[in-house]
């Protein structure tokens, strides 16, 4: 191939900025980049049922029980933890304290007069792990981080928000996948804005101009990059088609024609998967390296599509009762969604040409409670998945519950994560205890 002026080529072929990030990172257009490390945090609420969650067996030879069974295909690329605890610091009931401290390890502030909240507590007093990592690695991407949530609620208070830029500075997550799609692929195009006059234009594909750029660029691409380009194009086209599903109730934001309403709980499975695919797509085209997925909120939710009407209530039912069974069903379903996300990352080639997105990504899943039945903060059901360039030794079940005071503070897990991304500090939040042992 002839040596080309990368900047001049991109300037000449790009008609919309939506196509630029992906093309910019293709090696045969002059990029010489190593694979990028990426981080995703996921949150699900109300604790778990230990007897059906924690694996049996040993560190290297363990068997998943019912709740983790949907993740079987990724067992070799996962670590499951027991004995990693949210240690109480300061004020707050179990749900608020666990939610606010989950990714921050920082105690909750007192509630400000007139502020929404739970009891006497306000927001967490420090940044969340994803934002600390984003500040370190996200400076050269279009979006420092992307925050998505499903049915997190319109009211902003500590039980409904988990991501923080800093003390009392929570990030409002995007709860509408159509708005998220437009932000990623409709910026600076006729699809931006909400004017009625643009609704006809919106019915056509937001990718039309992007596809034109891609087709023109193919003549300059290596065979390997052409495959990457085609895979990414088809992936985003599939997302776009699913966003145009006709549903009983239309969303109030006029984007992309007829669409499902993300606030209707019956549509939740489709919304989960759309957000997972959007995040994988944003990673593939270099728009961000950090994302978060919040799966509902602490407290009551219903899941009619799996015949559970009150998750929070069922989490408090005695074990062995029909209500307790509902809690198991919900947590199993959450792990089906986690498996969908991991599959989306594994099926997407990395723009560097080296492996898949999952090979260079760390996905960390957490909950504000350990045992939902008694509001315990011990044995939080943390899972890490992905290879992150081999930084962590995956395929293991680590039980710390006999160490120290029934285990270790979860701040150690957050320290381990920040160190994996090159932040060499032994403290996180209100704790200065170093990383978890035996992870690398």
C-alpha positions as CSV (number, residue, x, y, z in Angstrom):
1,X,0.0,0.0,0.0
2,X,1.1,3.5,-0.7
3,X,2.0,5.7,2.2
4,X,-0.8,8.2,2.7
5,X,-1.3,11.5,4.4
6,X,-3.7,10.3,7.1
7,X,-5.0,13.7,8.1
8,X,-5.6,14.8,4.5
9,X,-7.3,11.6,3.6
10,X,-9.7,11.8,6.6
11,X,-10.4,15.5,5.9
12,X,-11.3,14.7,2.3
13,X,-13.5,11.6,2.9
14,X,-15.4,12.4,6.1
15,X,-18.8,14.0,5.5
16,X,-20.0,13.5,9.1
17,X,-18.1,13.5,12.4
18,X,-19.9,10.3,13.3
19,X,-17.6,8.2,11.0
20,X,-14.3,9.9,12.1
21,X,-13.5,8.1,15.4
22,X,-13.6,4.6,13.9
23,X,-11.7,5.4,10.7
24,X,-9.2,7.4,12.7
25,X,-8.1,4.3,14.7
26,X,-7.7,1.9,11.8
27,X,-4.0,0.8,11.4
28,X,-4.0,1.0,7.6
29,X,-5.0,4.7,7.7
30,X,-1.8,5.4,9.6
31,X,-2.7,4.6,13.2
32,X,0.0,2.8,15.1
33,X,-1.7,2.2,18.4
34,X,-1.5,-0.6,20.9
35,X,-4.8,-2.0,22.1
36,X,-6.5,0.3,24.5
37,X,-7.6,-0.8,28.0
38,X,-11.2,-0.3,28.8
39,X,-13.4,-0.4,31.9
40,X,-17.1,-1.1,32.5
41,X,-18.9,-1.2,35.8
42,X,-22.3,-2.7,36.2
43,X,-24.7,-2.4,39.1
44,X,-27.7,-4.5,40.1
45,X,-29.7,-4.0,43.4
46,X,-31.0,-5.6,46.6
47,X,-28.4,-8.3,47.3
48,X,-28.4,-11.9,46.4
49,X,-29.2,-15.4,47.8
50,X,-25.8,-16.8,49.0
51,X,-26.8,-20.5,48.8
52,X,-27.6,-20.2,45.1
53,X,-24.9,-17.6,44.2
54,X,-21.4,-18.5,45.6
55,X,-19.7,-21.4,43.7
56,X,-18.8,-24.7,45.1
57,X,-15.3,-26.2,44.8
58,X,-11.8,-24.7,45.0
59,X,-10.1,-21.6,43.6
60,X,-9.2,-23.2,40.3
61,X,-11.8,-26.0,40.2
62,X,-15.2,-24.5,41.0
63,X,-18.8,-25.0,39.8
64,X,-21.3,-22.3,39.2
65,X,-24.7,-22.6,41.0
66,X,-28.0,-21.3,39.7
67,X,-27.5,-17.6,39.8
68,X,-24.1,-17.5,38.1
69,X,-24.9,-20.3,35.6
70,X,-25.7,-17.9,32.7
71,X,-22.0,-16.9,32.8
72,X,-20.7,-20.4,32.3
73,X,-19.4,-19.7,28.8
74,X,-17.1,-17.0,30.3
75,X,-15.9,-18.9,33.3
76,X,-12.3,-18.9,32.1
77,X,-12.4,-15.1,31.8
78,X,-13.9,-14.4,35.2
79,X,-13.1,-14.0,38.8
80,X,-15.8,-14.5,41.4
81,X,-15.2,-13.2,44.9
82,X,-16.5,-14.0,48.4
83,X,-15.4,-12.1,51.5
84,X,-15.2,-8.7,49.9
85,X,-17.3,-6.4,52.1
86,X,-18.6,-2.8,52.1
87,X,-17.3,-1.6,55.4
88,X,-19.6,0.9,57.1
89,X,-18.2,4.4,57.4
90,X,-20.5,7.1,58.8
91,X,-24.2,7.6,58.4
92,X,-26.8,5.9,56.3
93,X,-29.2,2.9,56.2
94,X,-28.1,-0.3,54.5
95,X,-29.4,0.5,51.0
96,X,-28.3,4.2,50.8
97,X,-24.9,3.4,52.4
98,X,-24.3,0.5,50.1
99,X,-25.3,2.3,47.0
100,X,-23.3,5.4,47.7
101,X,-20.2,3.6,48.8
102,X,-20.3,0.8,46.1
103,X,-18.0,2.4,43.6
104,X,-16.7,5.3,45.7
105,X,-15.7,3.7,49.1
106,X,-16.5,7.1,50.5
107,X,-18.8,7.9,53.4
108,X,-22.1,9.7,52.8
109,X,-22.6,13.4,53.4
110,X,-25.4,14.7,55.5
111,X,-28.5,15.7,53.5
112,X,-28.8,19.3,52.5
113,X,-32.0,21.1,53.4
114,X,-34.5,20.7,50.5
115,X,-32.5,17.9,48.9
116,X,-34.1,14.6,47.9
117,X,-32.7,11.8,50.0
118,X,-33.2,8.9,52.3
119,X,-33.3,9.8,56.0
120,X,-30.5,12.1,57.0
121,X,-28.1,11.2,54.2
122,X,-27.2,12.9,51.0
123,X,-24.5,11.9,48.4
124,X,-21.2,10.1,48.5
125,X,-18.2,12.2,49.4
126,X,-15.8,11.0,46.7
127,X,-15.5,10.0,43.0
128,X,-16.4,6.5,41.7
129,X,-13.7,4.1,40.4
130,X,-14.9,4.5,36.8
131,X,-14.4,8.3,36.9
132,X,-11.0,8.0,38.5
133,X,-9.9,5.6,35.7
134,X,-11.6,7.8,33.0
135,X,-9.7,10.9,34.3
136,X,-6.5,8.8,33.8
137,X,-7.1,7.2,30.4
138,X,-10.0,9.1,28.7
139,X,-8.4,12.3,27.7
140,X,-8.1,11.5,23.9
141,X,-11.6,10.1,23.3
142,X,-14.7,11.9,22.3
143,X,-16.4,11.0,25.5
144,X,-14.4,10.7,28.7
145,X,-17.0,8.1,29.9
146,X,-20.6,7.0,29.1
147,X,-23.1,6.4,31.8
148,X,-26.2,4.3,30.9
149,X,-29.1,3.2,33.2
150,X,-32.2,1.2,32.9
151,X,-35.2,2.2,35.1
152,X,-33.1,4.1,37.6
153,X,-35.9,6.5,38.3
154,X,-36.5,10.2,37.7
155,X,-35.7,11.2,41.3
156,X,-32.1,11.8,41.9
157,X,-31.0,10.6,45.4
158,X,-28.3,8.4,46.8
159,X,-30.2,5.1,46.3
160,X,-30.8,5.8,42.6
161,X,-27.4,7.0,41.4
162,X,-24.1,5.2,41.6
163,X,-21.6,7.2,39.5
164,X,-19.7,10.3,40.9
165,X,-17.3,12.8,39.5
166,X,-16.4,13.9,43.0
167,X,-17.9,14.8,46.4
168,X,-21.7,15.2,46.1
169,X,-21.2,15.4,42.3
170,X,-23.1,12.5,40.9
171,X,-23.5,11.9,37.2
172,X,-27.0,11.7,35.8
173,X,-27.1,8.5,33.6
174,X,-28.7,8.4,30.2
175,X,-31.9,6.2,30.5
176,X,-33.1,6.5,26.9
177,X,-31.2,4.3,24.4
178,X,-32.6,6.4,21.5
179,X,-31.0,9.5,22.9
180,X,-27.8,7.5,23.5
181,X,-27.7,6.3,19.9
182,X,-28.3,9.9,18.6
183,X,-25.4,11.2,20.8
184,X,-23.0,8.6,19.4
185,X,-24.1,8.6,15.7
186,X,-26.2,11.6,15.1
187,X,-24.0,14.5,16.3
188,X,-23.6,17.4,13.8
189,X,-26.0,15.7,11.4
190,X,-29.6,16.4,10.3
191,X,-30.7,14.0,13.1
192,X,-29.7,16.3,16.0
193,X,-32.3,18.4,17.7
194,X,-36.0,17.7,18.4
195,X,-37.7,20.1,16.0
196,X,-40.9,18.7,14.4
197,X,-39.7,19.6,11.0
198,X,-36.8,17.1,11.3
199,X,-39.0,14.1,12.0
200,X,-39.3,13.1,8.4
201,X,-35.5,13.2,8.1
202,X,-35.2,11.1,11.2
203,X,-37.0,8.3,9.5
204,X,-34.0,7.7,7.2
205,X,-30.9,6.0,8.5
206,X,-28.5,8.0,10.7
207,X,-25.8,5.9,9.2
208,X,-26.4,6.9,5.5
209,X,-23.6,9.5,5.4
210,X,-21.3,7.3,7.6
211,X,-21.7,4.4,5.3
212,X,-20.7,6.6,2.4
213,X,-17.5,7.6,4.2
214,X,-16.8,3.9,5.0
215,X,-17.3,2.8,1.5
216,X,-14.9,5.4,0.1
217,X,-12.3,4.6,2.8
218,X,-12.3,0.9,1.9
219,X,-9.9,1.5,-1.1
220,X,-7.2,2.6,1.4
221,X,-7.7,-0.2,3.9
222,X,-5.9,-3.4,4.4
223,X,-7.9,-6.6,4.2
224,X,-7.9,-6.9,8.0
225,X,-9.2,-3.4,8.5
226,X,-11.9,-3.9,5.8
227,X,-13.2,-6.8,7.9
228,X,-13.2,-4.7,11.0
229,X,-15.0,-1.9,9.2
230,X,-17.7,-4.3,7.8
231,X,-18.3,-5.9,11.2
232,X,-18.7,-2.5,12.9
233,X,-21.0,-1.2,10.2
234,X,-23.3,-4.3,10.5
235,X,-23.3,-4.1,14.3
236,X,-24.4,-0.5,14.4
237,X,-27.0,-1.1,11.6
238,X,-28.5,-3.9,13.7
239,X,-28.8,-1.6,16.7
240,X,-30.5,1.0,14.6
241,X,-33.0,-1.5,13.3
242,X,-33.9,-2.6,16.8
243,X,-34.4,1.0,17.9
244,X,-37.3,1.2,15.5
245,X,-39.4,-1.4,17.1
246,X,-43.1,-0.6,17.2
247,X,-44.4,-0.8,20.8
248,X,-47.7,-0.1,22.6
249,X,-46.4,3.2,24.1
250,X,-44.1,5.5,22.2
251,X,-41.2,7.3,23.8
252,X,-41.8,11.0,24.2
253,X,-38.4,11.9,22.6
254,X,-39.0,12.1,18.8
255,X,-36.1,10.1,17.5
256,X,-35.7,7.4,14.8
257,X,-39.4,6.9,14.1
258,X,-41.5,4.5,16.1
259,X,-39.8,3.0,19.1
260,X,-40.2,1.3,22.4
261,X,-40.7,3.3,25.6
262,X,-37.6,2.7,27.9
263,X,-39.7,3.6,30.9
264,X,-42.1,0.7,30.5
265,X,-40.8,-2.2,32.5
266,X,-42.0,-4.8,30.0
267,X,-39.5,-3.3,27.5
268,X,-36.6,-3.7,29.9
269,X,-35.0,-6.7,28.3
270,X,-34.7,-4.8,24.9
271,X,-33.4,-1.7,26.7
272,X,-30.7,-3.7,28.5
273,X,-29.4,-5.2,25.3
274,X,-29.5,-2.0,23.4
275,X,-27.4,-0.2,26.0
276,X,-24.9,-3.1,26.0
277,X,-24.6,-3.0,22.3
278,X,-24.3,0.8,22.2
279,X,-21.4,0.6,24.7
280,X,-19.6,-2.1,22.8
281,X,-20.0,0.0,19.6
282,X,-18.7,3.1,21.3
283,X,-15.6,1.1,22.4
284,X,-15.1,-0.3,18.9
285,X,-15.1,3.1,17.2
286,X,-12.9,4.8,19.8
287,X,-15.5,7.1,21.2
288,X,-14.8,6.2,24.9
289,X,-12.8,3.7,27.0
290,X,-14.9,3.8,30.1
291,X,-18.6,3.1,30.6
292,X,-21.1,2.1,33.3
293,X,-24.4,0.2,33.2
294,X,-26.8,0.6,36.0
295,X,-29.5,-2.1,36.1
296,X,-32.5,-0.5,37.9
297,X,-32.2,1.0,41.4
298,X,-32.0,0.1,45.0
299,X,-35.4,-0.6,46.5
300,X,-38.6,-1.7,44.8
301,X,-38.9,-2.7,41.1
302,X,-41.1,-5.1,39.2
303,X,-40.1,-7.4,36.4
304,X,-43.3,-8.6,34.8
305,X,-41.5,-10.3,31.9
306,X,-40.1,-12.9,34.4
307,X,-43.2,-12.9,36.6
308,X,-41.7,-10.9,39.5
309,X,-43.8,-8.0,40.8
310,X,-41.7,-6.8,43.7
311,X,-38.0,-7.5,43.7
312,X,-37.2,-5.6,46.9
313,X,-40.0,-7.3,48.9
314,X,-38.9,-10.7,47.7
315,X,-35.3,-10.1,48.7
316,X,-36.5,-9.9,52.3
317,X,-38.6,-13.1,52.3
318,X,-37.3,-16.1,54.4
319,X,-35.3,-18.5,52.3
320,X,-37.2,-21.4,50.9
321,X,-40.4,-19.3,50.4
322,X,-42.0,-18.4,47.0
323,X,-40.9,-14.8,47.5
324,X,-37.3,-15.9,48.1
325,X,-37.5,-17.8,44.8
326,X,-38.3,-14.6,43.0
327,X,-35.1,-13.0,44.3
328,X,-33.1,-15.9,42.8
329,X,-35.0,-15.5,39.5
330,X,-34.2,-11.8,39.3
331,X,-30.5,-12.3,40.1
332,X,-30.2,-15.0,37.5
333,X,-31.8,-12.7,35.0
334,X,-29.3,-10.0,35.8
335,X,-26.5,-12.4,35.0
336,X,-28.1,-13.3,31.7
337,X,-27.8,-9.6,30.9
338,X,-24.2,-9.6,32.0
339,X,-23.6,-12.6,29.8
340,X,-25.1,-10.6,26.9
341,X,-22.7,-7.7,27.5
342,X,-19.7,-10.0,27.6
343,X,-20.8,-11.7,24.4
344,X,-21.2,-8.4,22.7
345,X,-17.6,-7.4,23.7
346,X,-16.2,-10.8,22.7
347,X,-17.9,-10.8,19.3
348,X,-16.6,-7.3,18.4
349,X,-13.1,-7.2,16.9
350,X,-10.7,-4.8,18.6
351,X,-9.8,-1.8,16.3
352,X,-6.1,-2.6,16.9
353,X,-6.6,-5.9,15.1
354,X,-5.5,-7.8,18.2
355,X,-8.3,-10.1,19.5
356,X,-11.7,-8.8,20.6
357,X,-12.9,-5.9,22.8
358,X,-13.2,-8.3,25.7
359,X,-9.5,-9.2,25.5
360,X,-8.7,-5.6,26.5
361,X,-11.6,-4.8,28.7
362,X,-12.3,-5.2,32.4
363,X,-16.0,-5.6,33.4
364,X,-16.8,-5.3,37.1
365,X,-20.2,-6.2,38.4
366,X,-21.4,-5.2,41.9
367,X,-24.4,-4.8,44.3
368,X,-25.1,-2.5,47.3
369,X,-25.9,-5.5,49.5
370,X,-24.5,-9.0,50.0
371,X,-27.4,-10.9,51.5
372,X,-30.6,-9.3,50.6
373,X,-32.5,-11.2,53.2
374,X,-30.8,-9.4,56.1
375,X,-29.3,-6.2,54.4
376,X,-25.8,-7.5,55.1
377,X,-22.8,-5.6,53.6
378,X,-20.6,-8.7,53.9
379,X,-19.9,-10.9,50.9
380,X,-20.9,-8.4,48.2
381,X,-21.5,-10.4,45.0
382,X,-18.6,-8.9,43.0
383,X,-17.6,-10.4,39.7
384,X,-14.7,-9.4,37.4
385,X,-14.7,-10.5,33.7
386,X,-12.6,-9.8,30.7
387,X,-8.9,-10.3,30.1
388,X,-7.5,-6.7,30.3
389,X,-4.4,-7.7,28.4
390,X,-3.8,-10.5,30.9
391,X,-3.3,-8.2,33.9
392,X,-5.4,-10.3,36.2
393,X,-5.3,-14.1,36.5
394,X,-8.8,-15.0,35.6
395,X,-10.7,-18.3,35.8
396,X,-10.8,-18.3,39.6
397,X,-13.0,-18.3,42.6
398,X,-11.4,-16.3,45.4
399,X,-12.8,-16.8,48.9
400,X,-11.5,-14.2,51.4
401,X,-14.2,-14.8,54.0
402,X,-11.8,-16.4,56.5
403,X,-9.3,-13.5,56.2
404,X,-9.2,-10.7,58.8
405,X,-12.6,-9.6,60.0
406,X,-14.6,-12.0,57.8
407,X,-12.8,-10.7,54.7
408,X,-11.5,-7.5,53.2
409,X,-12.9,-4.1,52.5
410,X,-14.1,-3.6,49.0
411,X,-11.9,-0.6,48.7
412,X,-9.0,-3.1,48.1
413,X,-10.9,-4.2,45.0
414,X,-11.1,-0.6,43.8
415,X,-7.4,-0.1,44.5
416,X,-6.6,-3.2,42.4
417,X,-8.7,-1.9,39.6
418,X,-7.1,1.6,39.5
419,X,-3.6,0.0,39.7
420,X,-4.5,-2.2,36.7
421,X,-5.1,1.0,34.7
422,X,-1.8,2.5,35.7
423,X,-2.8,4.6,38.8
424,X,-0.2,3.5,41.4
425,X,-2.0,4.4,44.6
426,X,-2.7,2.2,47.6
427,X,-5.7,4.1,48.8
428,X,-9.3,4.6,47.5
429,X,-12.1,6.7,49.1
430,X,-11.8,6.7,52.9
431,X,-9.5,3.6,53.0
432,X,-5.8,3.2,52.7
433,X,-5.3,-0.6,52.8
434,X,-3.7,-1.4,49.4
435,X,-5.0,-3.9,46.8
436,X,-6.6,-7.3,47.2
437,X,-4.0,-10.1,47.4
438,X,-3.6,-12.8,44.8
439,X,-5.3,-11.1,41.8
440,X,-2.4,-11.0,39.4
